[in-house]
Amino acid sequence: MPKDKDSLYQDLIALEGKRYSLERSLKQLQQDLVEKTVDEHEFENRSSDLKAKMKKISISINTIRKNIAQLK
């Protein structure tokens, strides 16, 4: 993990963007379920995958925020 503040902030911004993209994908998947373009089994599989990725990214974001706080 980068140690300087600028690199940490850049990583944080990139991860926030990825998390936002995953959140939008999950909303679209929910809409697809409502519109019946995906079945429930596919919805469950894909949504659990998206949620796992979001959780991993959230953990990374929290770690970076702690590292930034320590550098202040």
C-alpha positions as CSV (number, residue, x, y, z in Angstrom):
1,M,0.0,0.0,0.0
2,P,1.3,3.5,-0.9
3,K,2.5,5.5,2.1
4,D,2.2,9.1,0.8
5,K,-1.1,10.9,1.3
6,D,-1.6,11.8,-2.4
7,S,-1.3,8.2,-3.4
8,L,-3.7,7.1,-0.7
9,Y,-6.2,9.7,-1.7
10,Q,-6.0,8.6,-5.4
11,D,-6.6,5.0,-4.3
12,L,-9.5,6.1,-2.2
13,I,-11.1,8.0,-5.1
14,A,-10.6,5.0,-7.4
15,L,-12.2,2.6,-4.9
16,E,-15.1,5.0,-4.2
17,G,-15.7,5.0,-8.0
18,K,-15.7,1.3,-8.1
19,R,-18.1,1.0,-5.2
20,Y,-20.4,3.5,-6.8
21,S,-20.3,1.4,-10.1
22,L,-21.1,-1.8,-8.2
23,E,-24.0,0.0,-6.4
24,R,-25.5,1.1,-9.7
25,S,-25.0,-2.5,-11.1
26,L,-26.9,-3.9,-8.1
27,K,-29.8,-1.3,-8.6
28,Q,-29.9,-2.3,-12.3
29,L,-30.0,-5.9,-11.4
30,Q,-32.9,-5.3,-9.0
31,Q,-34.7,-3.5,-11.8
32,D,-34.0,-6.4,-14.1
33,L,-35.6,-8.7,-11.6
34,V,-38.7,-6.5,-11.4
35,E,-38.9,-6.4,-15.2
36,K,-38.4,-10.1,-15.3
37,T,-35.3,-10.0,-17.5
38,V,-33.5,-12.1,-15.0
39,D,-34.8,-15.0,-12.9
40,E,-34.5,-15.2,-9.1
41,H,-31.7,-17.7,-9.2
42,E,-29.6,-15.6,-11.5
43,F,-30.5,-12.5,-9.4
44,E,-29.4,-14.2,-6.2
45,N,-26.1,-15.3,-7.7
46,R,-25.2,-12.0,-9.3
47,S,-26.3,-9.9,-6.3
48,S,-24.3,-12.0,-3.8
49,D,-21.3,-11.5,-6.1
50,L,-21.8,-7.8,-6.3
51,K,-22.3,-7.5,-2.5
52,A,-19.2,-9.5,-1.8
53,K,-17.2,-7.2,-4.1
54,M,-18.7,-4.1,-2.4
55,K,-17.8,-5.5,1.0
56,K,-14.2,-6.1,0.0
57,I,-14.0,-2.6,-1.5
58,S,-15.5,-1.1,1.7
59,I,-12.9,-2.8,3.8
60,S,-10.2,-1.4,1.6
61,I,-11.7,2.1,1.8
62,N,-11.8,1.9,5.6
63,T,-8.2,0.8,5.7
64,I,-7.1,3.6,3.5
65,R,-9.0,6.1,5.6
66,K,-7.3,4.9,8.7
67,N,-3.9,5.2,7.0
68,I,-4.7,8.7,5.9
69,A,-5.8,9.6,9.5
70,Q,-2.5,8.3,10.8
71,L,-0.5,10.5,8.4
72,K,-2.1,13.7,9.6
